[in-house]
Amino acid sequence: QVLLVESGGGLVQAGESLRLSCVVSGLAFSHYHMGWFRQAPGKDREFVGAISWNGRETYYTDAMYGRITVSRDDSKNTVYLLMSGLKLEDTAVYSCATGRSPYGIGMSRNNYSAWGQGTQVTVSA
């Protein structure tokens, strides 16, 4: 059974930083692209960022470009999302997902298969 567990969310003030973690079990983590998505109240789920299976490629949404970094530690089966300069509009549930074979890394939800339940990030003024 594939399991993804996000952590690190919470209540932060605008301008602050936060690092989210996603621990993956049930598959060969080092063989999978990993993505981060978010869903804000009243909005569709949107792509945030992704990292290739070998860590050589990263992709970021324009909405957060320059404020986020996706990284991975294969020894811990963990992918990270580091966010800085948080804004009110960043408030959302952030979820991680495993890439889906045979598709390559991408920003569509169709590029991913297993999903975590998400962790809430709330940014206050």
Disulfide bonds with the S-S distance in Angstrom:
Cys22-Cys96 1.83
